[in-house]
Amino acid sequence: MKKFPLVILAILVLMVLISGLSDCGRHPGSGIHGEPYLGQPEYMNKELYKEMPSAVSEEHMKPDAEKQFLEDNIQKSDDIILRLEESLERLANEGNDVRYLEKMVADYSSLVSEAAYYLEKADSSDSVVEEQKYVALSKEKMVLSDILLKKIFVNMHNYMPGPVKITKTDILDANGSGVIILSGDLEVNLSMSSGKFSVVDFEGDMSIDTGGLTSPKIAKESVIATSATEDPHPMLSYVDVQGNLSMSGSGMTIAVMGENTTLHVTGFGEVQLYGDGNYYLNSSSAVKEGVWLSPIFDTV
């Protein structure tokens, strides 16, 4: 089984916890490169475009929809900033040194503010050429903010506890409400009263049976790239999920956010459980019981 970069889990957690699965392709992957970010910090450099994975939308943004697209994502980013600040305050109160993260979040907030400023300038422009110029600048700031947000979340992932590891002889059963992240060569049976999930197929042999779901709705079919040199991998995202489903594959990463969720997993890999619930890991020698972990981000 291929060992996936931990950053993939971090980005999928981010999609589920904050942005919402239906918005996983927030910005077109091509980006715009124009005016440089004045005073940009050392971690905001073009190498991040290569090293950070990105969700690549299959749709091309129409010009007449781009301003609304930017406005929607600026509003979502404002909500993300509040959640990040609350999370950093909690981590600091627990005795963690978060000064570096606080600087990154401040820089992220500045980029979003600049994007909002340029969008306001576009709305008040006297010509089409001037409007297009400010829309392009606003979009560039949002592209840069996405790159920085990924970097922030990778750093925040260091404060998260380690996953539950599953071997070929183990069976994991869990029930609760919150966020579940799974990765590996797995067979997964899942049910929930309501929720959403996203799954990435790294090996090309993934199978999903949604026959037990009530009106399953695919929110997005896209791809995710782990590096500039590697081919992208298919990603499916479902919303408004109710009922039962099963998934299997030799290389999957799955992110779930659901209410009243039950989970049964066999295979080889890792599982992270954030929220309110319990799990039971049944191995050949013993049964380990545990509780779901408190997430850094609020899941409601």
C-alpha positions, 0 to 999 in steps of 0.5 A: 500500500502506498503511504500518502503524505500526511498533508493530504489528510490535513487538506481533506480535514480542512475541506470537511471542517471549514469549507464544505465538501461542495466547495472543495474546488474554491479557486481554479487551479491555474491562478493569476500571477500579477502584482506581488504581495507586498511584504509577503512572508518567507513561506509565501513563495512560488515553491508552495505552488509545487509542494502543496497539494491543490484541489483542481476544479474541472469547471472553468469560471465564466467571466460574468460569475467571477465577481460573485464567486470571489464575494462568496469565497471572501465571506467563507474566508472571513468565517475561517479566520474567526474559527482559526483565531478561536482555535489558536486562543484555545491552543494557547490557553492549553500552553502551546506556543502558537506565535508563528501560527498567529503571524500566519493567520494575521497574514492570511487575514490581510490577504483576504482583506486585500481581496475584498478591497480590490473587489470593492474597487471593481464594483465602483470602476468606471470602465470594463478594463478597470473592473477586470484589472481589480477583479484579477487582483482580487482573485490573485489575493484569494489564490495566495490566501488559499496557499497560505491557508493550506500551510496554516492547516499543515502546521496546525495538524502538528497539534492533533493527536495521532490516528488509530492504526489498523492492521490486517487482523484488526476490526474497528467499530465506531459510533458518534457524531463529528469528523472521521478521516480514514486512509489506507487499504480498507473496506469501510461500511458507513451509515449516518442520519445526515452528513457528507463525505469526500473520497480520493482514489490513489490507486484506481481500484476504488469501489463505492456502493451507495445503494443504501443511501437516500437520494445520494447527491454528488456535489463535486467530481474533481481531482487532487494533485499531491505534487507538480510531477504526479498525475492528479487523483480522482476525488468524489464528494457527496452531500445530503447523505442519509443511510448506508454505504460501503467503500473499498480500495487499496489506496483511499483517503476518506473524509466524513462529517456526519451525525449519528454515524456508525463505522465498521472498518477492516484492512490496513491503514489509519483512522482519525475520529474527531467529535463526540463518540466511542470506538472499539478496536478488536485485534487478535489479542485484545479489544481496545476502547476509546473516545473520539477526540476533541477537534481543533475546529468546531464541527457544527 
